[in-house]
Amino acid sequence: MTAVDGVQRTLEVALGERSYPILIGTGLVGRPDMLTPYLAGQQVMVVTNETIAPLYLERLCDSLPDDLEVRTLVLPDGEQYKTIEQVERIWSALLEAGFNRRCTLIALGGGVIGDMVGYAAAAYQRGVAFIQVPTTLLSQVDSSVGGKTGVNHPLGKNMIGAFWQPKAVLVDIDTLTTLPARELSAGLAEVIKYGFIRDETFLAWLEANMTALRRVEPEVIAEAIARSCLIKADIVTEDETEQGVRALLNLGHTFGHAIEAHQGYGNWLHGEAVGAGMAMAATLSHELGWISAADRERSLAVIKSADLPVHAPAGMSSDDFLARMRLDKKNIDTRLRLVLLEALGSACVSDAVPPDQLKTLLDQYPRR
């Protein structure tokens, strides 16, 4: 790849015949050479949402070859719309247009669009190609990479879905310039997560560069995205369907998903709930004697520095937490499994947390 405005990275998710590139740079949406190599056939459906469509949909469609049959579908924006009903709209649009097994779906948007389009692609005629064009930091560093697709259920987040890998992930850093500050902070939660679970050096780099990251300085944000994607790609390559080490990517998510489901999807952004969940996981890790008080305080400080919450929601009881956490996908039989910190930069999955200790943490944890 040639440089674009001095910022260009190419990574690979190495999964044999299902391998695919992650292309990271500026000015990528709208470049004709970006998406064409990854199209399966002559039929393309671009799916986006009401917020992103006015910003990037026309530019992306104009970059596609003139001889393609290109259709578009604009869905409502928000986590509350991450439902099977919206995925059925995608399937209906494909069927009404007569799209065949060699069609390609392009997901233009954040994690909600990417997850739904990926699931639609996984199931349509038992599997068709799709490409991720993530437009939020959270989706660029996390949900667009790794092939997890699906929708929420009223009782639990991401409980319905499939593993289905994209043909490519196109990360255009320029899309972050239109991202609200709250959404940017939500994305930083997933970036911080990678430092916690795999790379203390990266965590220290994030601490030193948080101001520049929140300003979306191109060189700094590109480095954060690339290092995050590299860690995730390595983990996905090792454990594609989350039978082992991939579960570490869920640090903070067992607590966080419980918050999202209880509060109502969209009231707390996913990254906000994960920020609070990581703070809770760090606190429990300290109470178990695995990390020091200083490391626990350092963990909370870096989460706060991204303007993320470290408290639980007011009005959410320990019983509310436990009822939602028991539905977590990591659980085996009746055992609750949590991702916790053995040290900063090293995490593990444990089913050995004493139930009374967990309930005490949930009872006493600060709320706001």
N, C-alpha and C positions, 0 to 999 in steps of 0.2 A: 504494500500500500504506500502511496505517496503522501507526504505531509499535507494537511489541510490547516492553514492558519497556525502551523507549528505544533498542532496537537493531533496525534493519530496513534492509536494502539490497536493491535490485532492479537486476540487471544483465541485459544481453541478449547472447546469442551470435547475431550477425546473419548468417544464412545464407539469406536470401531466404525461400522457403516453408518451409524447415527451421529457421527461427529459433526460439529458445526462451529462456525466462527462467531466471535463477539467483536464487532467493529466499533471502536470508540473514537470519536473525534468531533470537530465542529463543522457545521455546514453540510452535514451528510443527508438530511432529509431534503429531497429535491434533486439530488445528484442522480442522473440516469444510470450510472454504472454501479450503484450501490445494491439495489434489490434484484435487478434482472437476472444475475447468475443463479439465484436461488428459487426462481419460479418453476413450478412443476409442469405447467402447461400453458394454455392460452386463456384460461378463465381465472380472474382474480377478484376476490371480494375484500374490500378494505372496510374494516369495522372500527369505529371510533365512538367518542361520546360528544355530547352537546357542548362541552367546554373546549375540547381539543379541535373539533371540526372546523370552526372559523379560523383557527390559527395555522393548521398544518395540512388539512385534508386535501385541499386543491393543489398545494405544492407537491405533495407526495404523488397524487394521481397523475399530475402533469409529467412526472419523471418516468412513468411507466411507458413501455413501447406502444406506439400507436396501433399496432395490429392486435393488441390484446382486447378481450372482452372484460371491461372493468366495471364492477358494480360497487356501490357504497351502501353502508348501513350505519346510521347514527343512533346510538342508544342513550338513555338518560345517564347522568353522571352521579356517582356516589356508591359507597359500599352497600347501602341499603338495596341497590339494584343488582347486586351480585347474586342472582337467583336463577333457578332452572327456567323460569318463565322468560327471562331475557335471552338465555341460550336457545330456547325454542324459537325466538324471533330470528336468530341467526340461521338455524336450520330451515325455517320457513322461507327466508330470503334466498337461500341456496337452492332449495327445491323449486321455488317459483321461477328462478332464473335458469333452471335446467342445468345446474353445475354438476360436473361429473367427478370421477375419482382423481382426475389429474388437475383439479382446481387448486388454487392456493389462497389461503386466508391470510390477510395481513392485519395484525393487531396494532393499532395506532392509539396509544394512550397509556394510562398507568396500570397498576397491578390488577385492578378489577377487570378492565378490558382484556388485558393479556391472559388472565386466568380463564375468563369466559370463552374467548376466542380459541384458546388452546383446547379447552374441553369440547367445544363445538367441533373443532378439527379432528380431535381424537375419535369422536363418535360418528361423525358424518360419513356415511357409506363405509363404516368401520375403519376410518382413518385417512385423512388427506393432509397435504402439506400446509404448514403455516410459518409465518415469519413474525418475529417480535420487533416492534419499533417503540420502545418504552419512552415515555415523555416525562416521567417523574423520577426523582433520585431513587426512591424506594424501589421502583420497578427496574431501574437501570442496574442496581447493584444486587438485587435479590430475586424478585418474582419472575423476571423475564428469562432467567438462567436456571436450567436444571430440569425443566419439563414437568413441574408440578402444575396441574391445571384443575379447575373445578369451581364450585359455587358454594355459597353458605346455606345452612339450614337454620331455621329459627332456634334450634337447640344447640347448634355448634357451628363454628367457623370452618369452612373448607372441608366439610364432612362428605361431600359428594364430588367425585372427580376421577381423574386418571393421570398416569404418567405418560406424557406425550411430548417428545422433544421437538423444538423448532428447527427449521432449516438454517436459520441465521438470526442473530440479534444485532440490531443496528442502534447504537447509542449515540445520539446527537446531543452533545452538551449544550448546544444553543437552546434546546427546548427548556432548559432549567431557568433561563432568563425570564420566562413568563410564569414560573412556578411561585405561588404564594409562600411567604416565609414559613407559615405553619406546616405546609406540605414538605418544604425543604427539611425542616427539623425532623419531621416524621421519617424521611429517608435516611437522615443521619443516624437514627436508631439502629438500622440494619448495618450501616458502616461500622459503628462502634462495636456491634456484636462480633464482627470478624476479629477485631483486636482482642476482645475478651476470650474467645474460644480457641484461637489459633496463633496469635502473633502479638506478643506484648510490645515488640518494637513498633509495630504499626499503631498500637494503642498510644504509645508515647508520641508518635508522629501526629496522630489526631489531636492529642492534647495541645501540642505546639502549634497546630495549624487550624484550630477550630474557627478562629475569627475569619481567616481567609476562606475557609469552606463555606461559612455562612454568607460570605460576600459573593460566592460562586466565582472565585478567581479561576480562570480556565485551566492553568497549569496544575493548580492544587486540586481542583475538583476532578480533573482527568486522572491524576495520580490516585486519588481515593477510590474512584470508580474502578480503575484497572486493578488495584491491589485487592479490592473487595471481590471483583469477579474472578480473579486468579485463585483466591482462596476457595470460593464456592465451586469453581470449575474443578479444582483438585479433589474436593470432597465428593462432588457428584460423580466424577470419574471413578472414584474408589467404591462408591455405594449409591448407584443410580436410584434404587427404589426404596431407600431408607430402611434397610435391614440392620444397619449398624451405625457407622460413624456419621452418616448424614443427619441423624437425629440431633447432633450437636448444634446444627443450624437453628434449632428451635429454642435456644437460650432465651428465657423471658417470655416465650410464646404460650406456655401452658397457663401462666398467670394472665398474660396479655389477652389471649383469646377469650378467657373467662370474662375479663372486663368488657371486651367488645360485645360479646353476646348478651351480657347482662344489661349493659347501658343502652343497647340498641345500635346496630351497625351504622357507623357514620358519625355518631355523637362523640366518641373518641376515635381519632384516626388510628389506623393499625400501628404506625410507628410510635404514637404516643402511648398506646397500651403496652407495646413491647418495651418502651423505655421504663415505664413503671414496673413491668414484669421483670426486667433485668435487675432493677434495683431490689426487688423482692428476692430474686434468686441470689444476688450478692449478699443480702442480709441473712438469708437462710444458710448460705455457704459459710458465713462467718460464725453463725450460731452453732453450726456443726463442728466448728474448729478447723475448717479447711483453709480459710483465708484469714489474714490478720484484720484487726480493726482498721489499720491504716489502709489496707487494700480495699476494704469495704467502703471507706470514706472516699478513696480515690475513684472507685467505681461510680459512686453517686455523683461525684464532682464532674466527671466527664459527661455523664448523662445530662446533668443540669446545664453544662456549658453549651450543649446543643439546643437549649431551651425546651427540654423535654421534662415531663413530670416524673417525680420519683415517689409520689404518693399514690395510694389507692383511692377509688372514688368514694365520696361520702355516700352513705346509705347502702353500701354493698357489704353484707355480713360475711363472716367466715363460712357459714353454711351456703351462701350464694356462690362464693368462690368454689367450694368443694363440689357442689352439684354440677357446675360447669366443667371443672377440671377432671371429673371422673369420665367425661366424654372425650377426653383428649386421645388423639390417634396413636400416641406413643404407648399408651397403657397396654399391658398384656394381662389377659384374664382379669382379675380384680385388682391388680397391683398398679398403683399410681407411679408413673415414672417421670422424674424431673431432670432437666438439664441444669447442672450446678457447676460452680467454679472450684477446681482443685487449686488453682493459682491464676493470676492474671495472665492470660495467654494459653490457658489449658482448662478444658471443660470435660465433664463426664456425664453419662446418664445413670441416674441412681433410682432404684426402687426401694431403698433401704431407709428412707427418712421416716422416723417414728411418727405415726399419725398424730399423737398428742402434741409433738413438737411443731408439726406443721400447723395444726389448728391454733396453737398458742401464737405462732407468728401471725397468722391471719387475723386472729382476734385483736392483737396488739399493734398491728402495723398502722402507721399514720395514714389518715384519710383527709381528703379535702374536697 
